[in-house]
Each structure stands twice: as C-alpha cells, then as structure tokens.
Amino acid sequence: MALDPWYVWHNGRAVVNARWALRKADHVGSRVRLRGRPAVSNRGTMVIGERVQLVSTVATLELVSERGGRLEIGERTLVNFGCSLVAHELVRIGADCHIGPYTMMLDNDYHRVEPERRLERPPSRPIILEENVWIGARVIVLPGVTIGRDSCVGAGSVVTSDVPPRTLVAGVPARRIRDL
C-alpha cells in the first residue's frame, strides 16, 4: 500500500515544525509532531518523548518549565490545543495519554487565599499522570494530584485529589463515577 504524497509531506512538515518550536527543550524524541504555533518557555527542564503529538491550531498550546521545574511528556501522548502545562517543580505526563482541549495543569496556585497573604506564592506540588490516562476537554488538574494508570477524567472536571488507577471521575470537584 503506497502512502498518499500529501500525507507524507504534511506529516513531515509537522515533524520539522516540532523540531523548530521545541528547539530549546532539553530532549525531544523522534517523530514528535506539532501542528500550529505553541508558546514554549523552558527555564528549567523540558522532556518530550517519542511520537508525541502537540496541537496548537485553534488556540495556543502553552508549555512552560520555570527555574527548577521539570515538564515531562511521555511517548505517544497527545496534547490538544489551548492546554496550559506549567511546571515550577514537576508536571509529568506518562506514555499513551490523551489530553483534551483547554486542559490546565499548573503545579502552583500562584497566590494564597488569605487576604493578607495573597501576594505570597505557595510552594509547588507535583502533578503526575500515569500511563494511558484520558483527560476530557476543559479539565483543571490542581497541584499535588496524581491520576492513576488507565484512568479517565470527564470533560469540565476539576481534579482536586488523587485518582486511583482504572477509575472514571467527573464533576466539580471530580468524584469517582465507576471503576474501569
């Protein structure tokens, strides 16, 4: 079976686009593909695994590692448009994950809640997605959360606490719906 020349050209262009846009990353695996123009800021460590797909077409994808922070995206993972992935300490996304559009994963709250302390930045807490996690559209994952292997988070959810492996969660705050 011969490959369509348009597909080969378009796919090759996505690989070249990824190499250019992620040129300041510490490691970019082979066959990483990027569609669109993301906002990339690497002041810490940024590791992108093999065959990762990044989409920044409809809305800008933001990939940020601050000083001392580490952003890791595992192999064969898809990160959709409009996502914000920001690591002050650690944001680790495992292999084979699917991250829906407009998802936010920031490992720091950036300010305290108490009125007299709102200008203080709290300590960062790592966000970890284990392998084969599916995150729906417009999900917010709060600092300090681990989402277990083979789990699924419903669209529009706010994940405030750890999710066990093979679990479907949804809602605000996200609650267990059922085991998978």
C-alpha positions in Angstrom: 0.0 0.0 0.0 1.5 3.3 -1.1 1.3 6.4 1.2 -0.5 9.4 0.0 2.1 12.1 -1.0 0.1 14.8 0.7 0.0 12.9 3.9 3.8 12.3 3.8 4.5 16.0 3.1 2.1 17.2 5.8 3.4 14.7 8.4 7.0 15.6 7.6 6.2 19.3 7.9 4.7 18.6 11.4 7.9 16.9 12.5 10.0 19.8 11.2 7.7 22.3 12.9 8.1 20.4 16.2 11.9 20.5 16.0 11.9 24.2 15.4 9.3 25.1 18.1 10.8 22.8 20.7 14.4 23.7 19.9 15.0 24.9 23.5 13.7 21.8 25.1 16.3 19.6 26.8 15.1 16.4 24.9 12.7 15.9 22.0 12.1 12.3 21.0 11.9 11.1 17.4 8.8 11.7 15.3 7.3 14.3 17.6 4.7 16.2 15.5 3.4 19.7 16.1 0.5 21.5 14.3 0.3 25.2 14.8 2.4 27.6 16.9 2.7 26.9 20.6 4.1 29.2 23.3 7.1 27.4 24.7 9.2 28.7 27.6 11.9 26.4 29.0 13.7 27.9 32.0 14.0 24.5 33.8 13.9 21.1 32.2 11.6 20.1 29.3 11.5 16.5 28.1 9.2 15.4 25.2 9.0 11.7 24.4 8.9 9.9 21.1 5.9 10.2 18.8 4.2 12.9 20.9 1.5 14.9 19.1 1.1 18.5 20.0 -1.8 20.6 18.6 -1.8 24.4 18.8 -4.1 25.3 15.9 -7.4 26.7 17.2 -5.9 28.1 20.5 -2.3 28.4 21.6 -0.8 25.5 23.5 1.4 26.7 26.4 4.4 24.5 27.5 6.3 26.1 30.4 9.0 24.9 32.7 10.1 27.6 35.2 13.5 27.7 37.0 14.0 24.4 38.9 10.8 23.0 37.2 10.6 19.8 35.1 7.9 19.3 32.4 7.8 15.7 31.0 5.5 14.5 28.3 5.7 10.7 27.7 5.9 8.9 24.4 2.8 8.6 22.2 0.9 11.2 24.1 -1.5 13.7 22.5 -1.8 17.2 23.9 -4.6 19.2 22.3 -5.0 22.9 21.6 -5.5 25.5 24.3 -3.8 23.5 27.0 -1.6 25.1 29.6 1.1 22.8 31.1 3.2 24.8 33.6 5.9 23.2 35.9 7.5 25.1 38.8 8.5 21.8 40.4 7.2 18.8 38.3 4.4 18.1 35.8 4.9 14.5 34.5 2.5 13.1 31.8 3.0 9.4 31.2 3.1 7.5 28.0 -0.1 7.0 25.8 -2.1 9.8 27.5 -4.7 11.9 25.7 -5.1 15.5 27.0 -8.3 17.2 25.8 -8.5 20.8 24.6 -8.2 23.7 27.1 -6.9 21.5 29.9 -4.9 23.3 32.6 -2.2 21.6 34.7 -0.2 24.1 36.8 1.7 22.8 39.8 1.5 26.1 41.7 -1.5 28.1 42.8 0.5 31.4 42.4 -1.1 33.0 45.4 -2.5 32.2 48.8 -6.2 32.5 49.7 -5.9 34.6 52.9 -6.4 38.3 52.1 -3.3 39.5 53.9 -1.1 36.8 52.2 -2.4 37.0 48.6 0.9 38.3 47.2 2.8 35.3 48.6 3.5 32.3 46.3 2.8 29.0 48.0 5.2 26.0 47.5 4.7 24.0 44.3 3.3 20.4 44.4 3.9 17.9 41.6 1.2 16.8 39.2 1.6 13.3 37.9 -0.4 11.5 35.2 0.5 7.8 35.0 0.3 5.8 31.7 -2.8 5.7 29.5 -4.8 8.5 31.1 -7.5 10.2 29.2 -8.3 13.8 30.2 -11.5 15.4 28.7 -11.9 18.9 27.4 -11.6 21.9 29.8 -10.3 19.9 32.8 -8.3 21.6 35.6 -5.8 19.4 37.5 -4.8 21.1 40.7 -1.3 21.0 42.3 -0.4 17.8 44.2 -2.7 15.5 42.2 -1.7 12.1 40.9 -4.0 10.4 38.3 -3.6 6.7 38.2 -2.8 4.5 35.2 -5.7 3.7 32.8 -8.0 6.4 34.3 -10.4 8.8 32.7 -11.4 12.3 33.7 -14.7 13.7 32.3 -14.9 17.0 30.5 -15.2 20.1 32.6 -13.9 18.4 35.8 -11.8 20.0 38.5 -9.5 17.3 39.9 -8.6 18.3 43.5 -7.4 14.9 44.8 -5.6 11.8 43.7 -7.4 9.4 41.3 -6.9 5.7 41.7 -5.8 3.5 38.7 -8.6 2.4 36.3 -11.2 4.9 37.6 -13.6 7.2 35.8 -14.0 10.6 37.6 -16.1 13.6 36.7 -17.6 16.8 38.2 -16.6 19.8 40.2 -14.8 18.6 42.3 -14.1 15.4 40.4 -15.6 12.4 42.1 -15.5 8.7 41.3 -18.2 7.6 38.9 -17.1 4.0 38.4 -14.2 1.6 38.0 -12.9 0.8 34.5 
